[in-house]
Amino acid sequence: MQYVKLGSTGLDVSRICLGCMTYGLPDRGTHEWTLDEEASRPLIRQAVEAGITFFDTANVYSDGTSEEIVGRALRDFARRDEIVLATKVNNRMRPGPNGGGLSRKAIMTELDRSLARLGTDYVDLYQIHRFDPHTPVEETMEALHDVVKAGKVRYLGASSMYAWQFSKMQYTARLNGWTRFVSMQNHYNLLYREEEREMLPLCADQGVGVLPWSPLARGRLTRDWDTTTGRSASDTFGSTLYRDGDRAIVEAVTRIAEARGVPRARVALAWLLHQDTVTAPIVGASEPHHLTDAVAAVELELDGKEREELERPYAPHAVAGH
Ligand SMILES: NC(=O)c1ccc[n+]([C@@H]2O[C@H](COP(=O)([O-])OP(=O)(O)OC[C@H]3O[C@@H](n4cnc5c(N)ncnc54)[C@H](OP(=O)(O)O)[C@@H]3O)[C@@H](O)[C@H]2O)c1
């Protein structure tokens, strides 16, 4: 495994981040395709043993049970001082007033609940899961700064929003001497490259690390276009993100993978790892070989011709995943 600094911070992270949305009780929350604790633990252990030190979850994943499963597994299999544990806040956790969002009240309450579920007294990277148009940016940034100063959070990150919104939040923090975001977790893969227009150049300019979510387009880049899996059949959000015209890109991945004699996932991840702005793709792994491929992708060098072949079929997409 390789380790790099997250953006312009001094924090070491593995070049593969394990996406922990896959781990959680299927009958809790909105992802019926997730793995329960017994099925999740060997994968989390395998990731640790492969040198992955970066783990991403969220309060909302499987109604908090992802944080519980991941927290217990990391306590058993990893060293807390080595790992970078990331979680998120914003999405609705319960019906009724103050059940979600980025108000001061929501941030303070949800962070304490995440810490209890994770079984730790600090989160390494606390990310806002989206922009909250209903809360003043000043209120959110000051509350986030306060949880850092309280020692409950080491670094702040953000996820999927327009570049102007991210910029506004960063400049508000800077104007007031508050802590800024060090990372952007956004939707970026061979099938969805709209982030190359505004967000990625902004992150490069500002020294913000980029952590692409669904780097394999939720599995689409790893198999024939018309093949379905248990997850893809019930992944309602995933079914809104891509379109039939993306098939040509999957075919290009297949050609290059076959010519090299490697699984397609390695090619698709290697392409992302070649992008200058990308710190660590956040990979979802529901089987042991998913982790083997992710780790192997770090060492796979694509040449310029291969990258051009992968990029050529791309056509602009409507914004998806904000
Ligand atoms: N910030 C956000 O809003 C946001 C949104 C989405 C995700 N995320 C984060 O990103 C993480 C990853 O998301 P994701 O699971 O959608 O990512 P992904 O890596 O694009 O998709 C994972 C799926 O791809 C398939 N797969 C992975 N490796 C494979 C391999 N080597 N060979 C064949 N198939 C393979 C599996 O599909 P099957 O299980 O169908 O076989 C697996 O479940 C999440 O866990 C979460 O931490 C964040």
PDBQT file of the ligand as one rigid body, heavy atoms in Angstrom, charges set to zero:
ROOT
HETATM    1  N1  LIG A 401     -20.516  11.213  -0.043  1.00  0.00    +0.000 N 
HETATM    2  C1  LIG A 401     -21.476  10.585  -0.660  1.00  0.00    +0.000 C 
HETATM    3  O1  LIG A 401     -22.533  11.128  -0.921  1.00  0.00    +0.000 OA
HETATM    4  C2  LIG A 401     -21.261   9.150  -1.042  1.00  0.00    +0.000 A 
HETATM    5  C3  LIG A 401     -22.118   8.547  -1.976  1.00  0.00    +0.000 A 
HETATM    6  C4  LIG A 401     -21.862   7.219  -2.317  1.00  0.00    +0.000 A 
HETATM    7  C5  LIG A 401     -20.810   6.521  -1.724  1.00  0.00    +0.000 A 
HETATM    8  N2  LIG A 401     -20.012   7.151  -0.796  1.00  0.00    +0.000 N 
HETATM    9  C6  LIG A 401     -18.860   6.474  -0.186  1.00  0.00    +0.000 C 
HETATM   10  O2  LIG A 401     -18.155   5.803  -1.211  1.00  0.00    +0.000 OA
HETATM   11  C7  LIG A 401     -18.030   4.427  -0.867  1.00  0.00    +0.000 C 
HETATM   12  C8  LIG A 401     -17.991   3.580  -2.093  1.00  0.00    +0.000 C 
HETATM   13  O3  LIG A 401     -19.233   3.673  -2.794  1.00  0.00    +0.000 OA
HETATM   14  P1  LIG A 401     -19.679   2.506  -3.741  1.00  0.00    +0.000 P 
HETATM   15  O4  LIG A 401     -19.815   1.245  -2.964  1.00  0.00    +0.000 OA
HETATM   16  O5  LIG A 401     -20.840   3.000  -4.538  1.00  0.00    +0.000 OA
HETATM   17  O6  LIG A 401     -18.345   2.404  -4.655  1.00  0.00    +0.000 OA
HETATM   18  P2  LIG A 401     -17.866   1.576  -5.897  1.00  0.00    +0.000 P 
HETATM   19  O7  LIG A 401     -16.501   1.120  -5.541  1.00  0.00    +0.000 OA
HETATM   20  O8  LIG A 401     -18.060   2.379  -7.129  1.00  0.00    +0.000 OA
HETATM   21  O9  LIG A 401     -18.861   0.326  -6.013  1.00  0.00    +0.000 OA
HETATM   22  C9  LIG A 401     -18.717  -0.811  -5.200  1.00  0.00    +0.000 C 
HETATM   23  C10 LIG A 401     -19.371  -1.981  -5.903  1.00  0.00    +0.000 C 
HETATM   24  O10 LIG A 401     -18.661  -2.282  -7.091  1.00  0.00    +0.000 OA
HETATM   25  C11 LIG A 401     -18.539  -3.678  -7.235  1.00  0.00    +0.000 C 
HETATM   26  N3  LIG A 401     -17.110  -3.996  -7.144  1.00  0.00    +0.000 N 
HETATM   27  C12 LIG A 401     -16.173  -3.405  -6.373  1.00  0.00    +0.000 A 
HETATM   28  N4  LIG A 401     -14.955  -3.939  -6.622  1.00  0.00    +0.000 NA
HETATM   29  C13 LIG A 401     -15.128  -4.868  -7.569  1.00  0.00    +0.000 A 
HETATM   30  C14 LIG A 401     -14.245  -5.756  -8.232  1.00  0.00    +0.000 A 
HETATM   31  N5  LIG A 401     -12.949  -5.758  -7.974  1.00  0.00    +0.000 N 
HETATM   32  N6  LIG A 401     -14.757  -6.593  -9.148  1.00  0.00    +0.000 NA
HETATM   33  C15 LIG A 401     -16.079  -6.610  -9.439  1.00  0.00    +0.000 A 
HETATM   34  N7  LIG A 401     -16.982  -5.774  -8.833  1.00  0.00    +0.000 NA
HETATM   35  C16 LIG A 401     -16.493  -4.920  -7.905  1.00  0.00    +0.000 A 
HETATM   36  C17 LIG A 401     -19.354  -4.313  -6.142  1.00  0.00    +0.000 C 
HETATM   37  O11 LIG A 401     -20.679  -4.414  -6.645  1.00  0.00    +0.000 OA
HETATM   38  P3  LIG A 401     -21.632  -5.644  -6.231  1.00  0.00    +0.000 P 
HETATM   39  O12 LIG A 401     -21.707  -5.618  -4.729  1.00  0.00    +0.000 OA
HETATM   40  O13 LIG A 401     -22.902  -5.295  -6.932  1.00  0.00    +0.000 OA
HETATM   41  O14 LIG A 401     -20.961  -6.864  -6.760  1.00  0.00    +0.000 OA
HETATM   42  C18 LIG A 401     -19.297  -3.254  -5.058  1.00  0.00    +0.000 C 
HETATM   43  O15 LIG A 401     -20.390  -3.329  -4.175  1.00  0.00    +0.000 OA
HETATM   44  C19 LIG A 401     -19.186   4.161   0.075  1.00  0.00    +0.000 C 
HETATM   45  O16 LIG A 401     -18.978   3.013   0.871  1.00  0.00    +0.000 OA
HETATM   46  C20 LIG A 401     -19.224   5.425   0.864  1.00  0.00    +0.000 C 
HETATM   47  O17 LIG A 401     -18.229   5.386   1.870  1.00  0.00    +0.000 OA
HETATM   48  C21 LIG A 401     -20.239   8.443  -0.471  1.00  0.00    +0.000 A 
ENDROOT
TORSDOF 0
